[in-house]
Amino acid sequence: MSRGGVVLDGVTVREAARQVAQNWWVVLALALATFLGMTGVGKLTYVPEYTSAATLVIRVKGADAYSSLAQASQMTAVYSEVFQSSALRNEISASVGEPVEGSVSCSQVSGTNLLTLSVTSPTPRQAYLFIQSALQNYERVSGYVFSNATLQLVQEPSVPESPSNTSPLIAYRYLGAAIAALGAVALIALIYLLRNTVKTAEQASDLLDGRVLGTVPFERKRVVRGGDERSVPALVLSSPLVSMGFAEANRRTATRLEAHLRSGGFKTVLVASVEENEGKSTVAANLAAALAERGRRVLLIDGDFRKPAQRRIFDEQNLERPSFSDYVLEDGVAGVGPVLNGRSGVYELFQYKALRDPMAVFSGERLADVMAELSERFDYIFVDCSPVAAAADAELWMRQVDTVVLVVRQDMTDVRVINDTVDVAWKSAGDFSGFVLNAFQGEWSLTHGRGYSAY
């Protein structure tokens, strides 16, 4: 169901996780940028401070240890005021002979009559001079406060060797990087959620304006080693490397398509897609191969004059061979025509080179005459063309065929654009056979991952 233009149904945890995995570099880059940014800004804004501390004990004249301990909390507060007073600071400045900078704090050691006096200043020297002078001059001020109490030094202060503070940005940079990474993950998941695309095969019938002919599962291509070379064969039915599930899905789709072709008396089929890399060329090759397995006389035409792919799918290496465009523009090219592929049983008319001016093929009546002549010789003709979004070639091809099949890859193309393309197919070709959902994965499929993209 599509609500307000945003697909809310059919969202899968596996697909959301796959989106995050595919965009791992975004998560890493944002985390690293945050880490380095916090480090850089932290170093630029960091002002070091140094702390020197001393430990003192409160003695009350004429009081036992218990009474002295009972009054320690009260005296701590008063002595804190003394050490932080402006009167003592003036005494310290006069004693040191220069203005002193920093702050003083005084705290009681819990459960004792001990005090910890700390002085924090911008430099180690200032901190040490400040606390030494405070210890030497506090009696001149405290005498007016507690005449019956004294402080005795227990632990001498020392010159601080390292800063006592840290930059908050530097201290929390790992946490900041982690938060940034989580934010990137959440953003990627949100973008996935808001994309108005076909996310699962189950929701396709509700979103798409047409019949779903079949769903081809995602199939990872397998690397074949030969000597020191490595190759990645295309996912065609004639390859022994494709799985049974992948092959049967293509055969079932071809069966449904043939039923539609027979009911309408159609012979020529355009296999198109909205975007690149949706797998239309592989789907076209497998639909043709599946019908050829049934004894049908099938011709596969590579009508993509900009980025021809069928020669790569069938591993055709003879690039000097005449192309389909030559067959059209040069009136058939003497002695050259459809060639039977022995492995797939499909007849081929491939494009072996890209054209500078693809529109030349569509001008005039020659292409229509060629298609009419070929229709007499074959049971079915499949045409692979450029993506609809890439050029106007697809719409021009629609005028030359009987029906159109649209390939839709999982979570790739906006549903509204797909349905607009269906409208174009009805207006141009006069018939729309349906959709082939290609490279769809189930929830937490064992074949998760990007693999190799189909042509």
Backbone hydrogen bonds, N-H to C=O, Kabsch-Sander energy under -0.5 kcal/mol:
donor,donor_aa,acceptor,acceptor_aa,energy
3,R,1,M,-0.6
3,R,6,V,-1.9
4,G,2,S,-0.6
6,V,3,R,-1.7
8,L,1,M,-1.0
8,L,6,V,-0.6
9,D,1,M,-1.0
11,V,8,L,-0.5
16,A,12,T,-2.1
17,A,13,V,-2.6
18,R,14,R,-2.3
19,Q,15,E,-2.2
20,V,16,A,-1.8
21,A,17,A,-2.6
22,Q,18,R,-2.8
23,N,19,Q,-1.5
24,W,21,A,-1.3
26,V,23,N,-1.1
27,V,23,N,-1.4
28,L,24,W,-2.7
29,A,25,W,-2.8
30,L,26,V,-2.4
31,A,27,V,-2.2
32,L,28,L,-2.8
33,A,29,A,-2.7
34,T,30,L,-2.2
35,F,31,A,-2.4
36,L,32,L,-2.8
37,G,33,A,-2.5
38,M,34,T,-2.7
39,T,35,F,-2.0
40,G,36,L,-2.8
41,V,37,G,-2.8
42,G,38,M,-2.2
43,K,39,T,-2.1
44,L,40,G,-2.0
45,T,41,V,-2.2
46,Y,42,G,-1.0
50,Y,121,S,-3.0
52,S,119,V,-2.4
54,A,117,L,-2.6
55,T,155,Q,-1.4
56,L,115,L,-3.0
57,V,152,Q,-2.4
58,I,113,N,-2.6
59,R,150,T,-3.0
61,K,59,R,-0.6
61,K,148,N,-3.5
63,A,60,V,-1.8
68,S,64,D,-2.4
69,L,65,A,-2.2
70,A,66,Y,-2.1
71,Q,67,S,-1.6
72,A,69,L,-0.8
73,S,69,L,-0.5
75,M,71,Q,-2.5
76,T,72,A,-2.5
77,A,73,S,-1.5
78,V,74,Q,-1.5
79,Y,75,M,-3.3
80,S,76,T,-2.0
81,E,77,A,-1.5
82,V,78,V,-2.0
83,F,79,Y,-2.8
84,Q,80,S,-1.5
85,S,82,V,-1.2
89,R,85,S,-1.6
90,N,86,S,-2.2
91,E,87,A,-1.9
92,I,88,L,-2.6
93,S,89,R,-2.5
94,A,90,N,-2.3
95,S,91,E,-2.2
96,V,92,I,-3.0
97,G,93,S,-2.3
98,E,93,S,-0.8
103,S,120,T,-2.3
105,S,118,S,-2.4
107,S,116,T,-1.9
109,V,114,L,-2.6
110,S,108,Q,-0.6
112,T,109,V,-1.9
115,L,56,L,-3.5
116,T,107,S,-3.1
117,L,54,A,-2.9
117,L,115,L,-0.6
118,S,105,S,-2.6
118,S,116,T,-0.5
119,V,52,S,-2.5
120,T,103,S,-2.6
121,S,50,Y,-2.6
127,A,123,T,-2.1
128,Y,124,P,-2.2
129,L,125,R,-2.9
130,F,126,Q,-2.6
131,I,127,A,-2.1
132,Q,128,Y,-2.3
133,S,129,L,-2.4
134,A,130,F,-2.1
135,L,131,I,-2.2
136,Q,132,Q,-1.6
137,N,133,S,-1.8
138,Y,134,A,-1.6
140,R,137,N,-1.1
141,V,137,N,-0.6
141,V,138,Y,-1.1
142,S,138,Y,-3.3
143,G,139,E,-1.6
144,Y,141,V,-1.1
145,V,142,S,-1.5
146,F,142,S,-2.6
147,S,145,V,-0.5
149,A,146,F,-0.5
150,T,59,R,-2.9
152,Q,57,V,-2.3
154,V,55,T,-3.2
155,Q,55,T,-1.9
164,S,49,E,-3.1
165,N,49,E,-0.8
171,A,167,S,-2.9
172,Y,168,P,-1.9
173,R,170,I,-1.1
176,G,172,Y,-2.6
177,A,173,R,-2.5
178,A,174,Y,-2.2
179,I,175,L,-2.5
180,A,176,G,-2.4
181,A,177,A,-2.3
182,L,178,A,-2.4
183,G,179,I,-2.4
184,A,180,A,-2.3
185,V,181,A,-2.3
186,A,182,L,-2.5
187,L,183,G,-2.4
188,I,184,A,-2.6
189,A,185,V,-2.4
190,L,186,A,-2.2
191,I,187,L,-2.7
192,Y,188,I,-2.3
193,L,189,A,-2.3
194,L,190,L,-2.5
195,R,191,I,-1.3
197,T,195,R,-1.8
199,K,197,T,-0.9
203,Q,200,T,-0.5
204,A,200,T,-0.5
204,A,201,A,-0.8
205,S,201,A,-0.5
206,D,203,Q,-0.7
207,L,203,Q,-1.5
208,L,204,A,-2.9
210,G,208,L,-1.7
213,L,211,R,-0.8
213,L,435,F,-2.8
214,G,435,F,-1.0
216,V,214,G,-0.5
216,V,437,L,-3.7
218,F,440,F,-2.0
224,V,231,S,-3.2
225,R,223,V,-0.5
226,G,229,E,-2.9
229,E,226,G,-2.1
231,S,224,V,-2.4
236,V,234,A,-1.7
239,S,236,V,-2.0
242,V,239,S,-0.9
247,A,243,S,-2.2
248,E,244,M,-2.8
249,A,245,G,-1.9
250,N,246,F,-1.7
251,R,247,A,-2.1
252,R,248,E,-2.6
253,T,249,A,-1.9
254,A,250,N,-2.3
255,T,251,R,-2.0
256,R,252,R,-2.0
257,L,253,T,-2.3
258,E,254,A,-2.6
259,A,255,T,-1.9
260,H,256,R,-1.6
261,L,257,L,-2.5
262,R,258,E,-2.8
263,S,259,A,-2.0
264,G,260,H,-1.6
265,G,261,L,-1.0
266,F,261,L,-2.6
269,V,381,I,-3.3
270,L,403,T,-2.3
271,V,269,V,-0.6
271,V,383,V,-3.1
272,A,270,L,-0.7
272,A,405,V,-2.8
274,V,407,V,-0.5
278,E,275,E,-0.6
283,V,279,G,-2.3
284,A,280,K,-2.7
285,A,281,S,-2.2
286,N,282,T,-2.2
287,L,283,V,-2.5
288,A,284,A,-2.1
289,A,285,A,-2.3
290,A,286,N,-2.6
291,L,287,L,-1.8
292,A,288,A,-2.0
293,E,289,A,-1.9
294,R,290,A,-0.6
294,R,291,L,-0.6
295,G,292,A,-1.8
296,R,291,L,-1.8
298,V,296,R,-1.0
299,L,380,Y,-2.4
300,L,347,Y,-3.0
301,I,299,L,-0.5
301,I,382,F,-3.3
302,D,349,L,-2.3
303,G,301,I,-1.1
303,G,384,D,-2.5
305,F,303,G,-1.1
312,R,309,A,-0.9
313,I,309,A,-1.9
314,F,310,Q,-2.4
315,D,312,R,-0.8
316,E,311,R,-3.8
317,Q,315,D,-0.7
319,L,317,Q,-1.7
321,R,318,N,-1.1
324,F,350,F,-1.4
327,Y,323,S,-1.7
328,V,324,F,-1.7
329,L,325,S,-3.2
330,E,326,D,-2.3
331,D,328,V,-1.0
332,G,327,Y,-2.7
333,V,330,E,-1.3
336,V,333,V,-2.5
339,V,348,E,-2.0
341,N,346,V,-2.8
342,G,340,L,-0.7
345,G,341,N,-2.6
347,Y,298,V,-2.8
348,E,339,V,-3.2
349,L,300,L,-2.0
352,Y,350,F,-0.6
355,L,305,F,-3.0
360,A,357,D,-1.6
361,V,358,P,-1.4
362,F,358,P,-0.7
363,S,359,M,-1.0
369,D,365,E,-2.3
370,V,366,R,-2.5
371,M,367,L,-2.6
372,A,368,A,-2.2
373,E,369,D,-2.4
374,L,370,V,-2.6
375,S,371,M,-2.0
376,E,372,A,-0.9
377,R,373,E,-0.5
377,R,374,L,-1.1
378,F,374,L,-1.3
379,D,297,R,-2.0
380,Y,297,R,-1.7
381,I,267,K,-2.9
382,F,299,L,-2.9
383,V,269,V,-2.9
384,D,301,I,-2.7
385,C,271,V,-1.2
388,V,273,S,-3.0
389,A,274,V,-2.7
390,A,387,P,-0.9
391,A,387,P,-1.3
394,A,391,A,-0.5
396,L,392,A,-1.8
397,W,393,D,-2.6
398,M,394,A,-2.0
399,R,395,E,-0.7
399,R,396,L,-0.6
400,Q,397,W,-2.2
401,V,397,W,-0.5
401,V,398,M,-0.7
402,D,268,T,-1.3
403,T,268,T,-1.4
404,V,431,D,-0.7
405,V,270,L,-3.2
406,L,434,G,-2.1
407,V,272,A,-3.1
407,V,405,V,-0.5
408,V,436,V,-2.4
410,Q,438,N,-1.2
411,D,198,V,-3.4
412,M,409,R,-1.0
413,T,409,R,-0.6
415,V,196,N,-3.4
418,I,414,D,-2.0
419,N,415,V,-2.5
420,D,416,R,-1.8
421,T,417,V,-2.0
422,V,418,I,-1.7
423,D,419,N,-1.7
424,V,420,D,-1.8
425,A,421,T,-2.3
426,W,422,V,-2.3
427,K,423,D,-2.0
428,S,424,V,-2.7
429,A,425,A,-2.5
430,G,425,A,-1.2
431,D,425,A,-0.6
433,S,404,V,-2.2
434,G,404,V,-1.0
435,F,211,R,-3.0
436,V,406,L,-2.2
437,L,214,G,-2.5
437,L,435,F,-0.5
438,N,408,V,-2.7
438,N,436,V,-0.7
439,A,216,V,-0.7
440,F,216,V,-1.8
445,S,442,G,-1.4
448,H,445,S,-1.0
